[in-house]
Amino acid sequence: MTHTATQTGWILTENSKLRLFTLFILYVTQGVPIGLFWYAIPAWMAANGAATEDVAYVLGFTALPWTLKLVNGFLMDRYTYLPMGRRRIWLIGAQLVMIICLIGCAVIGPASSDIVVLAAAGFIVNMATTYQDVAVDGLAVDIMEEEERARASGMMFGGQAIGIAMAAAGSGLLMAKFGASAAYLVSAAFIAVISVYAVMLRERAGEKRFPWSDGAAHERNLSIQAEAWWPILKTTFQSLTVPPSLLWAPVLMVRGIHMGILTGLTPLIGTGSAGWGEAAISSTTGAANLVAGVLGMTLGGWMGDKIGAKISTITMFILFIGMSLTMWLGIALWSDGTFFAVFVFVWISLDIMITVVALPISMRLCNPGVAATQFTLYMAMANFGTTTGAFLLGFSDQFGGLRGMFLLIMGFHIGGLAIMVLAKFPRKAGHPDAVAKQLPQGDGVVPQVN
């Protein structure tokens, strides 16, 4: 197939800088609804007198689509429009749904006491966001070179943290000054701008930019596309049931549990102990996510390259355990604004860092033919942990109150640390090839080396 000169500058597989920037900006976009629904809205609710169980209820439903997103990967690996690439049609469609849903939220304008409506809005918008997330993750596994994966991890989750920072801080200020509808509309406008950028890209040379444009499906994508459910299920099962994958699952869940708990603890401690309002909490979490994003893109990428994913993940677990112990022992300082701000910056930075340094392990474990499905299952394990953590917070009284939640987090982190110390995980993307060689030829996904 002849590739025109006009295609060259916008083809992801042919431009490393374009690949990294695209993953970065798409994760920034993904961070906007996360910052809005995970940080700004809970802070707005808490500042307006919502009870702990109400905040936890909304957060639980907001997190639920991230647990259910394993279905997304199966759909994307089975159904797509290959002339526009394996992932791009899903990516663009998901962002359009996000825009429509956010505009709908602005029109409805639920109050902070409308718990069911807020929970439904959080669920619907985050469901659309999960499809965007799976599309971007699948794209990353499809197009990134092995030597780029540590940097890509930093760019992806650093970008997400920056998007969360923008949304958390900006939405908090907009809500305080103009109401929640303004925050919904501004978020929708930003996502719309990035959607235009996504439309201009091509994954591989010769593909279509629009359904009506000239172009055709790339040979590589045709060769690994599964045309039935059984090959996808079989290949995914074989990839997930090797020992490294089985041991990796609980580590991912532990990371999710601490996020689910700490996301809800932050506004509750901020309003209940430190006496902060919604704008102060939102701006602080926004600034913390901005710092965390920069750390993820710089220090996180460097640690992945120089120290390795395993040692870096172990280091993050140890630091998290130290932070939880400090918060448990230092309850008398919770009313101090500086102490609270340091806590917010530390936990958000550590959360982004552990995500960045651990991500290459998930990528290395993926089989290219079912990358969206397998990677999504790994991420769903973490998101199941997030949902679990959010709902555990609703039962905080049974764990000794808000203070007791830090002991619970510490216990989960000790378990994750033990697995990381004792288990062996791949240092390069050799594991998928080993699995692929064992797959039956003819009735399954053809093993490919990208």
Buried (B, 14 or more C-beta within 10 A) or exposed (E): EEBEEEBEEBBBBBBBEBBBBBBBBBBBBBBBBBBBBBBBBBBBBBBBEBEBBBBBBBBBBBBBBBBBBBBBBBBBBBEBBBBBBBBBBBBBBBBBBBBBBBBBBBEBEBEBEBBEBBBBBBBBBBBBBBBBBBBBBBBBBBBBEEEBBBBBBBBBBBBBBBBBBBBBBBBBBBBBEEBBBBBBBBBBEBBBEBBEBBBEBBBBBBBBBEEEEEBEBBEBBEEBBBEEEEBBBBBBEBBBEBEBBEBBBBBBBBBBBBBBBBBBBBBBBBBBBBEBBBBBBBBBBBBBBBBBBBBBBEBBBBBBBEBBBBEBBBBBBBBBBBBBBBBBEBBEBBEBBEBBBBBBBBBBBBBBBBBBBBBBBBBBBBBBBBBBBBBBBBBBBBBBBBBBBBBBBBEBEEBEEBBBBBBBBBEBBBBBBEBBEEBEBBEEBEBBEEBBEEBEEEEBBBBBEB
